[in-house]
């Protein structure tokens, strides 16, 4: 269970660094998938799953199905993390409609 938490934190952290880190400012405008948390989140999940598999921490198997699942899971978590947390802290927005 702790390995899953490591996987989720590593993939969303990698996504945040690539999407918002200054080091990627020069290459980010040329690549659409470096601007989207869901798009790059998928790539981050695949990369982190492979890296964790190399050091013998298996979350999902390193085959085509496991890599796709890792990408899907990471994409969702990266998107949620991107929407909930920014430089100012945790974003909680209330939106409700009133009926007249």
Steps between C-alpha positions, in 0.01 A plus 500: 500500500783739580652425158179620337524823698863541388392444140220756519715764671791446260282520188309808609825662619667432166197646323507816711873551444474459123186713466602785729875478563719779365747252356246404230391856409689501170370169364146509642350740236596258219331191645126488576527197730738699725215740578228249591499321836295210367718457190834513673357321805452195281862515386620555857310190616661284234849636576464469878360146468801397289746667740339340804505164323872537434568539872272204581204691635219358291176692496366366173669255266731648240309380198269685263193462725686600817653803333164618365338453842784690669454780248124515555531503879775762495311718251197516729700565818719760327191683375335499842823616666541774240148629564518478879845645572682803360761749619250662737411172672190286482222620270150447624241663282132483571272529206131455526209623303197661648163434348265789453 
